[in-house]
Amino acid sequence: MNSALRMIKEALGPDALILSSRTVRKGGLGLFGKPVLEVTAAIDEAAASAARKPVASTNSTPAPAPLSATAQKPRRTLATVDDNDLDYSQIWRRAPVIDGRLPIETPPDPTRPTDSLPAVAGTVEPLAALRGELDQLKQMVGQLVSDLPQQLEQLARPPRPQFLPPQPAAPGSRATTAGSRRKNSSEHLIEQIQERLADCGVEEQTAATIAHYAVSQLSARQRPTGRQLDKLLHNCLCELIQTCGPLFAPGTEPRRLALIGPTGVGKTTTIAKLAAAYLLAGGKRVALVTIDTYRIAAVEQLKVYGEIMNVPVEVVMRPEQLATVLQRHANKELILIDTAGRSPKDDVSLQELQEFLAVDSQLQAHLVLSATTRERDLYETFNRFSGLAPRSLLLTKLDECDSLGVLLNLQLRTNCPLSYLGNGQRVPEDLSLASATAVSELILGRHEEHADE
């Protein structure tokens, strides 16, 4: 802005009037284009001509002064007072109308007392609303920039296969004639696969799609049974399941991870498991932070884990305190933040949690869910917490489930990758890294005793 004011003063003189200013982005990248400050200014033609006209000469013609810092000349509508009798502060006080509307923002006169400035009707509230929208836009842009590496990584991945059931051929075609010979056996195999997946807890529609795809991969003479069928299904599930790998590794860039989720899913225990796993892998500088001051003995529980692992534990009450703690532990390789359990239907609590997560753009949120929760409630919970932009899913209490098809159902419904799986209370033994192979084996492995050789 200082450079723009200097250019306007050099081009139009000290009597130039600032009409508006805005930030625009140049280039083809939209929000990620280069920001450029555009300032529009004008000068009173009559006053400028009188100032430039020589006193001793009557026939000299003054050169026209530039009217604006931009290419367009704004139309001016002033009051009936003679423009030649007005100085800059008087012009600003009269609030000129530009193109039928008041200027967006006009710099005040620093020499004039604030209490003597006349209020322009209808401008204060719109300006306050505009500033609020700009603040929200800045937060959105900051979130987009922080999420950009993950989005680029997802774009770099190969596209996931879309499994669709084969369409029936037209009557009388060769495909119909050849397919009629296998109709009974193929339909029987499809039903067998659907029943197998249904026993594993896989949704009906997903099971039907996988069954049609699996049968389409077989030749006319292939009729897998028992373990051969399980191997075929295992390969199909591995192509569908998305995982994001480890959230941290010793020797890499520092990470700031916050575990979010509803009450009773095991966030505090999972925090301790992650910290212990990092230390066992060779990590050294770890810090634990808790903002869960609502649950009884939650702070004490995390402090006990911290004493056992000899890592510092910080208690945070307000978002500004969290920013101070993160700055204090800036040298730590890994900071794990335990949040209070929030009800998915409590919008106020979710907004408070959003304020904590917004203090640092490098802070990553990961959603912890219990596999014992009803699937309909799991989907609703994810939708509520999706406003906090979770990077991955951590599923706990797998040891309490009879079937684990929920691992596939939830991941396909939310399109959010799995990161870790918890199957007990032991620290850190009962926490494993989620991989497509491991998840597929968990879904199918509980029924191997029913498979025939």
Wavefront OBJ file of the C-alpha trace (Angstrom):
o trace
v 0.000 0.000 0.000
v 2.880 2.397 0.756
v 4.319 1.757 -2.717
v 0.889 2.318 -4.318
v 0.395 5.616 -2.464
v 3.848 6.771 -3.536
v 3.097 5.924 -7.194
v -0.269 7.726 -7.039
v 1.333 10.806 -5.504
v 4.013 10.862 -8.218
v 1.463 10.369 -11.026
v -1.492 12.475 -9.809
v -0.027 14.796 -7.208
v -0.746 15.298 -3.493
v -4.429 16.129 -4.086
v -5.263 12.700 -5.477
v -8.318 10.979 -4.006
v -8.156 7.284 -3.052
v -11.360 5.687 -4.341
v -10.938 2.002 -3.566
v -8.391 -0.742 -2.948
v -8.586 -4.474 -3.312
v -6.365 -7.546 -3.622
v -6.628 -9.514 -6.870
v -4.810 -12.634 -7.974
v -3.054 -12.833 -11.314
v -2.383 -16.019 -13.260
v -4.379 -19.194 -13.992
v -4.155 -20.743 -10.500
v -7.268 -19.131 -8.984
v -6.814 -18.768 -5.221
v -3.166 -19.811 -5.550
v -2.304 -17.087 -8.069
v 0.065 -14.251 -7.234
v -1.685 -11.633 -5.040
v -1.555 -8.059 -6.417
v -2.835 -4.936 -4.657
v -4.986 -2.762 -6.960
v -5.629 0.818 -5.831
v -7.946 3.157 -7.750
v -7.394 6.921 -7.401
v -8.673 10.057 -9.130
v -7.986 13.762 -9.231
v -10.381 16.665 -9.588
v -10.021 17.903 -13.195
v -11.044 21.481 -12.456
v -8.715 21.842 -9.465
v -5.868 20.158 -11.288
v -6.314 22.382 -14.364
v -6.377 25.525 -12.248
v -3.228 24.406 -10.442
v -1.408 23.675 -13.695
v -2.544 26.857 -15.570
v 0.265 29.511 -15.742
v -0.590 32.908 -14.265
v 1.286 35.062 -16.788
v 0.131 33.252 -19.942
v -3.488 33.144 -21.123
v -3.231 31.071 -24.303
v -1.262 28.057 -23.032
v -3.161 24.789 -22.832
v -2.369 22.545 -19.828
v -1.699 18.877 -20.490
v -4.503 16.609 -19.266
v -3.714 14.940 -15.933
v -4.119 11.191 -15.534
v -7.393 10.429 -13.879
v -6.766 7.024 -12.289
v -4.125 4.460 -11.432
v -6.209 1.975 -13.423
v -7.184 1.980 -17.102
v -10.781 3.124 -16.527
v -11.963 6.631 -15.607
v -14.571 6.517 -12.802
v -17.528 8.832 -12.981
v -17.724 11.371 -10.114
v -20.863 12.806 -8.575
v -20.203 15.581 -6.046
v -22.369 18.091 -4.225
v -23.128 21.585 -5.552
v -20.176 23.221 -3.765
v -17.482 24.461 -6.154
v -14.754 21.834 -6.525
v -12.058 24.519 -6.723
v -12.827 25.520 -3.125
v -12.349 22.006 -1.689
v -9.197 20.450 -0.316
v -8.532 16.727 0.041
v -10.079 16.354 3.523
v -13.278 18.172 2.398
v -13.630 15.956 -0.669
v -13.263 12.866 1.497
v -15.754 14.244 4.054
v -18.391 14.645 1.348
v -18.149 10.912 0.456
v -18.230 11.135 -3.389
v -20.355 8.623 -5.244
v -18.411 6.527 -7.760
v -20.390 4.798 -10.523
v -23.580 5.162 -8.528
v -22.221 3.653 -5.254
v -20.102 4.694 -2.269
v -16.429 3.696 -2.331
v -15.637 0.450 -0.530
v -13.039 1.973 1.759
v -11.611 5.518 1.987
v -8.574 6.350 4.139
v -9.439 8.794 6.954
v -7.716 12.110 7.492
v -5.200 11.613 10.333
v -5.333 15.344 11.269
v -9.083 15.265 11.863
v -10.527 14.151 15.256
v -12.359 10.836 15.087
v -15.409 12.046 16.989
v -16.009 14.824 14.408
v -16.205 12.523 11.401
v -19.750 12.279 10.031
v -21.099 8.729 9.797
v -21.986 7.618 6.292
v -25.305 5.796 6.470
v -25.256 2.162 5.487
v -21.444 1.739 5.285
v -20.345 0.641 8.790
v -22.201 -2.672 8.973
v -21.368 -3.741 5.372
v -17.674 -3.019 6.029
v -17.736 -5.077 9.239
v -19.452 -7.933 7.430
v -16.930 -7.681 4.596
v -14.007 -7.853 7.034
v -15.559 -10.912 8.673
v -15.931 -12.618 5.295
v -12.322 -11.770 4.444
v -11.142 -13.315 7.736
v -13.104 -16.483 6.972
v -11.647 -16.534 3.463
v -8.118 -16.253 4.890
v -8.770 -19.225 7.165
v -10.155 -21.257 4.257
v -7.149 -20.413 2.086
v -4.788 -21.334 4.927
v -6.552 -24.677 5.338
v -6.379 -25.306 1.584
v -2.671 -24.535 1.546
v -2.027 -26.882 4.491
v -4.060 -29.632 2.810
v -2.399 -29.123 -0.579
v 0.449 -31.664 -0.049
v -2.022 -34.390 0.897
v -4.282 -33.569 -2.060
v -1.334 -33.669 -4.443
v -0.307 -37.009 -2.953
v -3.810 -38.399 -3.489
v -3.838 -37.137 -7.079
v -0.531 -38.887 -7.673
v -2.000 -42.217 -6.617
v -3.366 -44.505 -9.333
v -7.149 -44.326 -9.644
v -9.085 -46.897 -7.702
v -10.857 -49.490 -9.829
v -14.583 -49.075 -10.185
v -16.186 -52.461 -9.977
v -19.504 -52.640 -11.774
v -21.626 -55.743 -12.361
v -21.539 -56.928 -15.983
v -24.426 -55.807 -18.157
v -26.577 -58.558 -19.726
v -26.037 -59.074 -23.449
v -28.809 -58.616 -26.002
v -31.041 -61.657 -26.650
v -29.824 -63.885 -29.471
v -26.222 -62.657 -29.363
v -23.230 -64.937 -29.057
v -22.587 -63.712 -25.567
v -26.087 -64.779 -24.541
v -25.716 -68.200 -26.131
v -22.320 -68.831 -24.558
v -23.352 -67.354 -21.234
v -26.436 -69.516 -20.936
v -24.218 -72.547 -20.451
v -22.605 -70.943 -17.410
v -25.661 -69.130 -16.103
v -26.577 -71.520 -13.368
v -23.006 -72.096 -12.180
v -22.089 -68.386 -12.320
v -25.200 -67.292 -10.455
v -24.562 -69.948 -7.863
v -20.968 -68.736 -7.408
v -22.123 -65.119 -7.141
v -24.631 -66.054 -4.461
v -21.940 -68.026 -2.650
v -19.571 -65.042 -2.650
v -22.314 -62.673 -1.490
v -23.186 -64.953 1.398
v -19.509 -65.247 2.297
v -19.066 -61.471 2.390
v -22.360 -60.956 4.220
v -21.087 -63.271 6.971
v -18.050 -60.979 7.233
v -20.276 -57.932 7.746
v -19.855 -56.404 4.262
v -22.815 -54.342 3.033
v -25.172 -56.028 0.583
v -24.557 -53.646 -2.328
v -20.785 -53.782 -1.872
v -20.876 -57.577 -1.608
v -22.893 -57.843 -4.846
v -20.446 -55.596 -6.718
v -17.428 -57.557 -5.493
v -19.099 -60.863 -6.338
v -19.871 -59.829 -9.934
v -16.359 -58.494 -10.397
v -14.724 -61.625 -8.952
v -16.738 -63.939 -11.205
v -15.937 -61.814 -14.253
v -12.224 -62.430 -13.618
v -12.626 -66.215 -13.909
v -12.356 -68.235 -17.083
v -15.010 -70.683 -18.213
v -13.277 -73.623 -16.559
v -12.339 -71.964 -13.269
v -14.586 -72.784 -10.346
v -12.776 -71.795 -7.151
v -13.895 -73.206 -3.838
v -12.662 -72.922 -0.282
v -9.280 -71.229 0.089
v -9.061 -70.455 -3.622
v -12.225 -68.391 -3.316
v -10.854 -66.647 -0.216
v -7.675 -65.778 -2.105
v -9.724 -64.324 -4.962
v -11.786 -62.238 -2.531
v -8.636 -61.183 -0.691
v -7.182 -59.745 -3.903
v -10.427 -57.909 -4.663
v -10.570 -56.361 -1.190
v -6.932 -55.248 -1.388
v -7.797 -53.229 -4.500
v -10.664 -51.495 -2.703
v -9.118 -50.649 0.666
v -7.278 -47.336 1.064
v -4.605 -46.795 3.721
v -2.303 -43.833 4.342
v 0.710 -45.558 5.890
v 2.364 -44.436 9.158
v 1.523 -40.953 10.409
v 5.106 -40.398 11.579
v 8.590 -41.887 11.415
v 11.806 -41.060 13.302
v 14.106 -38.774 11.351
v 11.351 -37.147 9.301
v 9.926 -33.644 9.625
v 8.193 -32.775 12.940
v 4.552 -33.764 13.206
v 1.676 -32.249 15.204
v -1.174 -34.764 15.494
v -4.531 -34.294 17.243
v -6.883 -37.220 17.839
v -10.558 -36.220 17.651
v -13.725 -38.239 18.010
v -16.796 -38.942 20.143
v -16.677 -39.983 23.772
v -15.551 -43.444 24.824
v -13.684 -44.502 21.672
v -10.260 -44.735 23.349
v -8.468 -41.561 22.233
v -6.287 -41.264 25.374
v -5.170 -44.900 25.214
v -4.466 -44.551 21.499
v -2.352 -41.439 22.200
v -0.233 -43.462 24.623
v 0.099 -46.304 22.108
v 1.267 -43.940 19.368
v 3.819 -42.266 21.652
v 5.198 -45.628 22.841
v 5.374 -46.963 19.282
v 7.324 -43.871 18.189
v 9.816 -44.210 21.039
v 10.309 -47.928 20.358
v 10.976 -47.126 16.687
v 13.901 -44.886 17.654
v 12.222 -41.524 18.204
v 13.484 -39.340 21.033
v 11.756 -35.975 21.439
v 8.040 -36.470 22.132
v 5.509 -34.296 23.972
v 1.927 -35.054 25.013
v -0.760 -32.365 25.231
v -4.296 -32.748 26.541
v -7.211 -30.362 26.191
v -9.571 -32.913 27.744
v -10.400 -31.107 30.965
v -14.020 -32.269 30.988
v -13.646 -35.967 31.762
v -12.795 -36.953 35.320
v -9.189 -38.206 35.742
v -8.455 -37.740 32.016
v -5.463 -35.502 32.752
v -4.155 -37.861 35.433
v -4.418 -40.822 33.072
v -2.273 -39.131 30.433
v 0.204 -37.925 33.055
v 0.693 -41.514 34.223
v 1.516 -42.555 30.671
v 3.889 -39.590 30.394
v 5.739 -40.550 33.578
v 6.107 -44.148 32.416
v 7.541 -43.080 29.047
v 9.460 -40.111 30.530
v 7.873 -37.546 28.184
v 6.419 -34.122 29.139
v 2.658 -33.717 29.454
v 1.003 -30.301 29.022
v -2.548 -29.347 30.045
v -4.273 -26.706 27.896
v -7.492 -24.850 28.719
v -7.789 -22.289 25.900
v -6.696 -22.072 22.244
v -4.139 -19.333 22.946
v -2.515 -21.587 25.535
v -2.210 -24.336 22.930
v -0.352 -21.957 20.608
v 2.075 -21.137 23.441
v 2.639 -24.822 24.234
v 3.313 -25.680 20.593
v 5.841 -22.861 20.416
v 7.499 -24.033 23.645
v 7.917 -27.554 22.243
v 8.900 -26.483 18.747
v 12.022 -28.666 18.999
v 9.989 -31.857 19.539
v 9.857 -34.394 16.719
v 6.316 -35.471 17.593
v 3.542 -33.722 19.530
v 0.386 -35.748 20.219
v -2.736 -33.855 21.313
v -5.551 -35.587 23.181
v -8.898 -33.830 22.757
v -12.074 -34.143 24.790
v -14.747 -36.468 23.496
v -17.423 -34.495 21.694
v -20.966 -35.453 20.874
v -21.451 -35.380 17.089
v -24.719 -33.500 17.635
v -23.159 -30.759 19.795
v -22.333 -28.039 17.276
v -21.051 -25.661 19.980
v -18.469 -28.178 21.223
v -17.347 -28.920 17.684
v -16.879 -25.197 17.078
v -14.743 -24.929 20.230
v -12.632 -27.829 19.016
v -12.235 -26.090 15.663
v -10.810 -23.042 17.459
v -8.138 -25.214 19.092
v -7.171 -26.854 15.788
v -6.957 -23.493 14.002
v -4.050 -22.192 16.090
v -1.466 -23.954 13.891
v -1.786 -24.694 10.175
v 0.588 -27.676 10.583
v -1.731 -29.360 13.069
v -3.317 -32.518 11.617
v -6.574 -33.987 12.886
v -7.232 -37.746 12.809
v -10.626 -39.233 13.648
v -10.852 -42.103 16.156
v -13.936 -44.341 15.931
v -15.010 -47.518 17.672
v -15.706 -50.545 15.481
v -18.456 -51.588 17.916
v -20.610 -48.566 17.007
v -23.594 -49.107 14.723
v -22.632 -48.384 11.145
v -25.381 -45.816 10.680
v -24.064 -43.925 13.697
v -20.496 -44.218 12.357
v -21.507 -42.552 9.092
v -23.354 -39.780 10.942
v -20.386 -39.233 13.268
v -17.980 -38.909 10.343
v -20.266 -36.408 8.613
v -20.348 -34.261 11.765
v -16.580 -34.343 12.280
v -15.806 -33.899 8.571
v -15.859 -30.123 9.115
v -12.588 -30.562 11.044
v -10.948 -32.122 7.942
v -9.721 -35.448 9.415
v -6.717 -36.860 7.534
v -7.318 -40.531 8.411
v -9.422 -42.971 10.425
v -8.245 -44.925 13.471
v -10.558 -47.828 14.315
v -10.465 -49.146 17.883
v -12.018 -52.050 19.836
v -11.687 -54.525 16.968
v -11.325 -57.291 19.554
v -14.938 -56.687 20.626
v -16.425 -57.280 17.134
v -17.653 -60.581 15.695
v -17.273 -59.380 12.098
v -15.053 -56.661 10.694
v -16.734 -55.821 7.406
v -17.237 -52.355 8.908
v -13.588 -51.643 8.037
v -14.456 -51.869 4.344
v -17.918 -50.304 4.584
v -16.765 -47.218 6.485
v -13.741 -46.621 4.290
v -15.787 -46.883 1.074
v -18.570 -44.629 2.403
v -16.265 -41.862 3.679
v -13.400 -42.179 1.154
v -11.059 -41.467 4.078
v -8.011 -43.766 4.376
v -7.340 -45.997 7.357
v -4.173 -45.391 9.381
v -4.157 -47.526 12.560
v -6.184 -50.352 14.099
v -6.596 -50.931 17.830
v -7.592 -54.348 19.166
v -7.064 -54.147 22.936
v -5.912 -52.110 25.927
v -2.235 -53.093 26.027
v 0.247 -50.292 25.320
v 1.674 -50.356 22.690
v 1.132 -53.996 21.613
v -2.564 -53.645 20.744
v -2.048 -51.065 17.990
v -1.115 -51.994 14.426
v -0.509 -50.074 11.239
v -3.376 -50.467 8.785
v -2.467 -51.938 5.406
v -4.680 -53.252 2.616
v -3.408 -56.778 3.172
v -3.891 -56.668 6.945
v -7.406 -55.191 6.684
v -8.441 -57.755 4.083
v -7.164 -60.592 6.266
v -9.049 -59.211 9.272
v -12.283 -59.088 7.262
v -11.947 -62.615 5.871
v -9.736 -64.272 8.495
v -12.416 -64.847 11.115
v -14.198 -67.261 8.832
v -11.296 -69.348 7.588
v -12.427 -72.257 9.699
v -15.523 -72.533 7.467
v -13.509 -72.635 4.224
v -12.923 -75.963 2.497
v -9.623 -77.023 1.022
l 1 2 3 4 5 6 7 8 9 10 11 12 13 14 15 16 17 18 19 20 21 22 23 24 25 26 27 28 29 30 31 32 33 34 35 36 37 38 39 40 41 42 43 44 45 46 47 48 49 50 51 52 53 54 55 56 57 58 59 60 61 62 63 64 65 66 67 68 69 70 71 72 73 74 75 76 77 78 79 80 81 82 83 84 85 86 87 88 89 90 91 92 93 94 95 96 97 98 99 100 101 102 103 104 105 106 107 108 109 110 111 112 113 114 115 116 117 118 119 120 121 122 123 124 125 126 127 128 129 130 131 132 133 134 135 136 137 138 139 140 141 142 143 144 145 146 147 148 149 150 151 152 153 154 155 156 157 158 159 160 161 162 163 164 165 166 167 168 169 170 171 172 173 174 175 176 177 178 179 180 181 182 183 184 185 186 187 188 189 190 191 192 193 194 195 196 197 198 199 200 201 202 203 204 205 206 207 208 209 210 211 212 213 214 215 216 217 218 219 220 221 222 223 224 225 226 227 228 229 230 231 232 233 234 235 236 237 238 239 240 241 242 243 244 245 246 247 248 249 250 251 252 253 254 255 256 257 258 259 260 261 262 263 264 265 266 267 268 269 270 271 272 273 274 275 276 277 278 279 280 281 282 283 284 285 286 287 288 289 290 291 292 293 294 295 296 297 298 299 300 301 302 303 304 305 306 307 308 309 310 311 312 313 314 315 316 317 318 319 320 321 322 323 324 325 326 327 328 329 330 331 332 333 334 335 336 337 338 339 340 341 342 343 344 345 346 347 348 349 350 351 352 353 354 355 356 357 358 359 360 361 362 363 364 365 366 367 368 369 370 371 372 373 374 375 376 377 378 379 380 381 382 383 384 385 386 387 388 389 390 391 392 393 394 395 396 397 398 399 400 401 402 403 404 405 406 407 408 409 410 411 412 413 414 415 416 417 418 419 420 421 422 423 424 425 426 427 428 429 430 431 432 433 434 435 436 437 438 439 440 441 442 443 444 445 446 447 448 449 450 451 452 453
